[in-house]
C-alpha cells in the first residue's frame, strides 16, 4: 500500500539541521554483541545527508552495552563505579568504530560528552552551544553521548540526564535543530504494545502530548513503558515546546532516514503544526 504524504511531512525536506538519536537496541544485537552492519549503514546515511548540505548531529547510546561486549561481561555490574568503568571502555570502543566507519565515507566526526549540569549553568551552556556551532561550521558531525563515566544522580548533585531520549531533545533545543529523528526498536507510537496486541494502531501524527498519551505509554512495571516509550513522549513534549518537530521510527534499517526526510509517512511525527 502506498504511504500518504501530508503537508507536515513534505516540510521535513526543508529541514537543514537534523539531530539523529540511536538507542542501544539499534546498534547492538540481542545477544549483546555490536551490530557492525547497522553502524556502518548509519555512517553512510549521515555522511550522505551531510554531502547534501544538511547539518547533522548524532546522539548515540551504547557505551555501557559496547563496554560489556568488549570486556566479555554477560551482565551489567551492580555498583556505580563498575558501571562507569564499563562505560569508559565502551565509549572509547564506540567512538573508534564510528570514526572508522565515517572515515570510510570521507566524513570527520567529533565527540561531545555531556552532563546535565552543563546545560543548567549559563556559561557552560553557552560553551556547549559554541562547540556545536564550530563543529558544524567546520563540516564535522558531532557524536553526542551522556558522560556516563562521571555523571551521578544523588541528593542535590544532579548531573545525569537519565536517558538519551531526553539528552537528544536538549541537544536539539540548544542547537536550534529543525528536526529530531529518534530511531528505536519499534515503528512508532502505538495505542498499545504492538508486540503483544496485533490490533495495535500506530499514531501517524501527534500534535499535543496529553495525559492520555502518557497512560498509553505504559506505567511502572509495563514492559512497553519500561522499554522507553514514556521517555520518548517526554522528549517529544520538550521538542514541541521548542516549536520544533520529531519523528519516532524503527532504526532496523538506517536508510529509513532518507524516506523520512523525503516526506514519506513513516513512524510517528510529533509536530505542533
C-alpha positions as CSV (number, residue, x, y, z in Angstrom):
1,X,0.0,0.0,0.0
2,X,1.4,3.4,-1.0
3,X,2.1,5.6,2.0
4,X,0.4,9.0,2.1
5,X,2.3,12.2,2.4
6,X,0.8,15.1,4.4
7,X,1.8,18.7,4.3
8,X,3.6,18.4,7.6
9,X,5.7,15.5,6.2
10,X,6.5,17.4,3.0
11,X,8.0,20.2,5.1
12,X,10.6,17.8,6.5
13,X,12.6,18.0,3.3
14,X,13.4,21.6,4.0
15,X,14.9,20.8,7.4
16,X,18.6,21.8,7.4
17,X,19.9,21.0,10.9
18,X,18.9,17.5,12.0
19,X,19.6,15.6,15.2
20,X,19.5,11.8,14.9
21,X,19.3,9.7,18.0
22,X,20.0,6.0,18.1
23,X,19.4,3.7,21.1
24,X,21.4,0.8,22.4
25,X,19.0,-1.6,20.8
26,X,19.6,-0.1,17.4
27,X,23.4,-0.6,17.5
28,X,23.6,-3.9,19.5
29,X,22.4,-7.4,18.7
30,X,20.0,-9.1,21.2
31,X,22.9,-11.4,22.2
32,X,25.0,-8.4,23.4
33,X,27.4,-8.0,20.5
34,X,27.8,-4.9,18.3
35,X,25.8,-4.6,15.1
36,X,28.6,-3.5,12.9
37,X,26.4,-3.6,9.7
38,X,24.0,-1.1,11.2
39,X,26.7,1.2,12.5
40,X,28.3,1.2,9.0
41,X,25.0,1.9,7.3
42,X,24.2,4.7,9.8
43,X,27.6,6.3,9.0
44,X,26.8,6.1,5.2
45,X,23.4,7.7,5.6
46,X,24.5,10.5,7.8
47,X,27.6,11.2,5.7
48,X,25.4,11.3,2.5
49,X,23.0,13.8,4.2
50,X,25.9,15.9,5.1
51,X,27.0,15.8,1.4
52,X,23.5,17.0,0.5
53,X,24.1,20.1,2.6
54,X,22.4,19.1,5.8
55,X,23.9,19.8,9.2
56,X,23.9,16.5,11.2
57,X,24.3,15.8,14.9
58,X,24.3,12.2,16.1
59,X,23.2,11.3,19.7
60,X,24.3,7.7,20.3
61,X,23.6,5.5,23.2
62,X,25.5,2.2,23.7
63,X,28.6,3.0,25.8
64,X,27.7,0.5,28.5
65,X,26.5,-2.1,26.1
66,X,29.6,-1.9,23.9
67,X,31.7,-1.9,27.1
68,X,30.0,-5.1,28.3
69,X,30.7,-6.7,24.9
70,X,34.3,-5.5,24.8
71,X,35.0,-6.8,28.4
72,X,33.1,-10.0,27.6
73,X,30.7,-9.5,30.6
74,X,27.4,-11.2,30.5
75,X,25.5,-8.8,32.8
76,X,25.7,-5.2,33.9
77,X,27.7,-4.6,37.0
78,X,25.8,-3.7,40.2
79,X,27.9,-0.8,41.5
80,X,28.1,2.7,40.0
81,X,31.9,2.8,39.8
82,X,31.9,-0.5,38.0
83,X,29.3,0.7,35.6
84,X,31.2,3.9,35.0
85,X,34.4,1.9,34.3
86,X,32.5,-0.3,31.7
87,X,31.1,2.9,30.1
88,X,34.6,4.3,29.9
89,X,35.8,1.3,27.9
90,X,32.6,1.2,25.8
91,X,32.7,4.9,24.9
92,X,36.3,4.6,23.6
93,X,35.4,1.5,21.6
94,X,32.2,3.1,20.3
95,X,33.9,6.2,19.0
96,X,36.7,4.1,17.5
97,X,34.1,2.3,15.4
98,X,32.2,5.4,14.5
99,X,35.5,7.1,13.4
100,X,36.4,4.2,11.2
101,X,33.0,3.9,9.5
102,X,32.6,7.7,9.0
103,X,36.2,8.0,7.7
104,X,35.3,5.4,5.0
105,X,32.9,8.0,3.6
106,X,35.3,10.9,4.0
107,X,33.5,12.3,7.0
108,X,35.2,13.7,10.1
109,X,33.4,13.3,13.5
110,X,33.9,14.8,16.9
111,X,33.0,13.6,20.3
112,X,30.8,15.6,22.7
113,X,30.2,14.1,26.1
114,X,27.6,16.0,28.2
115,X,26.2,16.0,31.7
116,X,23.0,17.7,32.9
117,X,24.8,20.5,34.8
118,X,26.4,21.7,31.5
119,X,23.2,23.0,30.2
120,X,21.9,24.2,33.5
121,X,24.7,26.7,34.1
122,X,24.6,29.7,31.6
123,X,28.4,29.8,31.0
124,X,28.7,26.1,30.4
125,X,25.6,26.1,28.3
126,X,27.0,28.8,26.1
127,X,30.3,26.9,25.8
128,X,28.4,23.8,24.7
129,X,26.4,25.8,22.1
130,X,29.6,27.4,20.7
131,X,31.3,24.0,20.5
132,X,28.4,22.5,18.4
133,X,28.3,25.6,16.2
134,X,32.1,25.4,15.5
135,X,31.9,21.7,14.7
136,X,29.0,22.2,12.3
137,X,30.7,25.2,10.8
138,X,33.8,23.1,10.0
139,X,31.7,20.3,8.4
140,X,32.2,17.9,11.3
141,X,29.4,15.6,12.6
142,X,29.2,15.8,16.4
143,X,28.6,12.5,18.1
144,X,27.0,13.1,21.5
145,X,26.5,10.8,24.5
146,X,26.0,11.3,28.2
147,X,29.2,11.3,30.1
148,X,28.4,8.1,32.0
149,X,31.9,7.9,33.5
150,X,31.3,10.9,35.8
151,X,27.6,11.6,35.8
152,X,25.8,11.0,39.1
153,X,22.3,11.4,40.3
154,X,22.2,11.7,44.0
155,X,20.9,14.2,46.6
156,X,21.2,17.7,45.3
157,X,24.0,17.0,42.9
158,X,22.2,16.0,39.7
159,X,24.3,15.6,36.7
160,X,22.5,12.9,34.8
161,X,20.0,13.4,32.0
162,X,18.7,10.0,32.9
163,X,18.3,8.8,29.4
164,X,19.5,9.7,25.9
165,X,16.0,10.4,24.7
166,X,16.0,13.5,27.0
167,X,19.5,14.3,26.0
168,X,18.7,14.3,22.3
169,X,15.8,16.7,23.0
170,X,18.1,19.0,24.9
171,X,20.7,18.9,22.2
172,X,18.0,19.7,19.6
173,X,17.0,22.7,21.8
174,X,20.4,24.2,22.4
175,X,21.4,23.8,18.7
176,X,18.1,25.1,17.4
177,X,17.7,22.0,15.3
178,X,14.9,21.8,12.8
179,X,14.2,18.1,13.3
180,X,14.9,15.3,15.7
181,X,14.8,11.8,14.3
182,X,14.6,9.2,17.1
183,X,15.4,5.6,15.9
184,X,14.2,2.9,18.2
185,X,13.2,-0.8,18.1
186,X,9.6,0.0,17.4
187,X,7.9,1.5,14.3
188,X,6.4,4.5,16.2
189,X,4.0,5.3,18.9
190,X,1.0,2.9,19.3
191,X,-2.2,3.0,21.3
192,X,-0.9,-0.3,22.9
193,X,2.0,-2.6,22.7
194,X,2.2,-4.0,19.2
195,X,4.4,-6.8,20.3
196,X,1.5,-8.2,22.4
197,X,-1.5,-6.8,20.6
198,X,-1.8,-7.5,16.8
199,X,-4.6,-4.9,16.5
200,X,-2.4,-2.1,17.9
201,X,-2.9,1.2,16.0
202,X,0.0,3.5,15.0
203,X,-0.3,7.2,15.6
204,X,1.0,8.8,12.3
205,X,0.9,12.3,13.7
206,X,0.7,13.7,17.3
207,X,0.4,17.5,17.9
208,X,-0.1,17.7,21.6
209,X,1.3,15.4,24.4
210,X,-1.6,14.6,26.8
211,X,-2.0,12.6,30.0
212,X,-3.9,10.1,27.9
213,X,-0.9,9.5,25.7
214,X,1.4,9.1,28.8
215,X,-1.1,6.5,30.1
216,X,-0.9,4.6,26.8
217,X,2.9,4.6,27.0
218,X,2.6,2.3,30.0
219,X,3.3,2.8,33.7
220,X,5.7,1.3,36.1
221,X,6.2,-2.4,35.5
222,X,4.9,-2.3,32.0
223,X,7.2,-4.0,29.5
224,X,6.2,-1.4,26.9
225,X,6.6,1.5,29.3
226,X,9.9,0.5,30.7
227,X,11.1,-0.1,27.2
228,X,11.3,3.7,26.9
229,X,8.0,4.9,25.3
230,X,7.4,7.3,28.3
231,X,10.8,8.9,27.9
232,X,10.2,9.3,24.2
233,X,7.0,11.1,24.9
234,X,8.8,13.4,27.4
235,X,11.4,14.1,24.7
236,X,8.6,14.8,22.2
237,X,6.9,17.2,24.6
238,X,10.3,19.0,25.1
239,X,10.6,19.3,21.3
240,X,7.0,20.6,20.8
241,X,7.6,23.3,23.5
242,X,10.5,24.5,21.4
243,X,8.3,24.7,18.3
244,X,10.4,22.0,16.6
245,X,9.4,18.5,15.4
246,X,10.4,14.9,16.0
247,X,9.9,11.6,14.2
248,X,9.9,8.3,16.1
249,X,10.7,5.4,13.8
250,X,12.3,2.0,13.7
251,X,16.1,2.0,13.3
252,X,16.4,-1.5,12.0
253,X,17.4,0.0,8.6
254,X,19.0,3.4,9.0
255,X,18.3,4.2,5.3
256,X,14.8,4.9,6.5
257,X,16.1,8.3,7.4
258,X,16.2,9.2,3.7
259,X,12.5,8.3,3.4
260,X,11.6,10.3,6.5
261,X,13.2,13.4,5.2
262,X,11.6,12.9,1.8
263,X,8.2,13.1,3.4
264,X,7.1,9.5,3.5
265,X,4.6,8.6,6.2
266,X,6.9,6.6,8.4
267,X,6.8,6.3,12.1
268,X,5.1,8.9,14.3
269,X,5.6,12.6,13.5
270,X,5.4,14.9,16.6
271,X,4.7,18.4,15.3
272,X,2.7,21.4,16.7
273,X,1.7,22.3,13.1
